[in-house]
Amino acid sequence: MALVAGAQESIQNPEKVGNALKSLAINLGGIKTSAEDGTIELNKTAMALEKYANIEVAKPNGELMGTMEILTELHKKWDKFNDQTKAGLGEAIAGKYHSNVFNALMDNFETVKQIQTEIANGDALGSAAKEK
């Protein structure tokens, strides 16, 4: 819910945001399986995050970072990247058709964090009833 709200703040197209977030989540999954021999390895998104953002999606214990965990770490570094690095990471993470949604998400990530906090604190539950 927080990711949708963060991206929707700029994009204002729920269908486009939804499709982009599906692509983003799949790409941030971090792994791919070889059709030839069935081996599992890091995908191009995981390799780009490691190379350009120094974020290793595969933890030392073998688990993979979750989508929110990756995006939170990336957001901490986002303003330090030049435009070329941002564009490259955006395409690696969201694909060329959804990179604008990803960029909106990064630009509005403070909104995402605020909504997450409200949900965690229970502030978002029943908010419509409180407004009456």
N, C-alpha and C positions, 0 to 999 in steps of 0.2 A: 504494500500500500504506500509506503514512504517513497519508494523508487518511482512509482507511477506519479505521485504528486509532485515530486521534484522535477521530473522531465516534463510533465504536463504544464507546469508553471510557465514555460517558455513556448513549448510546441503547440499547445491547444488543439491537439488532434488525438483523441484517446485510442483510436484504432492503430495509428502509426506508432504511438508510444508503446502500446501493448505488443505489437509485432517486434519492435526494436528491443524491448526488454526480454522477449523470448530468445532472440538471437544472442543478445548479450549474455544471458545466463548460460546458454549452451557453450558459447565460446569461452566463458570464464570457467567452465568445467575443468579445463586444463589438460585434458587427455584426449588422445585419439587411438584408435585401434587399427592396426594394419590389416587390410583385406587379404593380403598374401599369406601372412604367417600368424596372425592373431596377436602379435605382440602389442603391448600398450606402451605409449610414450607421450611426452609432453606435446601439446599442440602448438601452433604458431603463436597463439595468444599468450600462452604461458611462457614461451621463449622470449617474446617481445617484452613482457612484463619483467622478466628476469634481466634481460640485457639493458633496457632503457630506464627502468624504474627501480631496479634492484629489489624486486619483489619476487620471492620464490613461492609459487603457488603450492608446490609439494613440500610439506613440512618434513622435518627430519624423521618423524615417526611413520611416514608414508601416507598420512592423510593429506587431503587437499584442502586449501583454504576455501571458505564459503564465499559466495558472491559479495555479500555485504562486507565481509572482512577484507576482500581484495579492493573493493571500491573505496572503503574507508582509508586503507593504506595509500592507495593511489591519490586520493584527494589531498592527503597531507603533503604530497610532493608536487601536485599538479601545477601550482603557480610558479614553480622553479623551472619547469620545462619550457623550451622554446616552442614556437608554433609548429615547426617541422616534427618535433618529437610528439607533441600533442596530436597532430594529424595522423602520424604513424600508429600511435597507440590507439587512437579512436577507431581507425580502420581495422586494426588487429582485433580489437575487443568487440566492436559492434558491426563491422562490415561497412563497405562503402555506402550502402543505401541507408544505413541507420546511424552513421557517425554523427550527424547533426543532433539526433536525440541523445546520444551519449554525451556530446559536448554540453548540451543543455543540462543534462543530469549533473555533470561535473560543476558547471557554473552555479547550479542551484543546490549543491550538496548540503549546504547549511540547513535548507528546508527539510531535506531528507533526514538529517540528524535530529532536527527539532521534532519532527513527526515520530521518529523512532522513540525518542525520549517520552513524548506524550503517551504513546502506546504502552511503553514499558511501565509508566507510572499510573496507567489506567485513566489518564486524563481524556483520552479520545473516546472512551466507551461512554455511551449515553450523551455525547456532546450535543446532538441534535435536540434531545429532550431538554437539556439544560438551557438551550437558547430560547425556548418557548416562553 
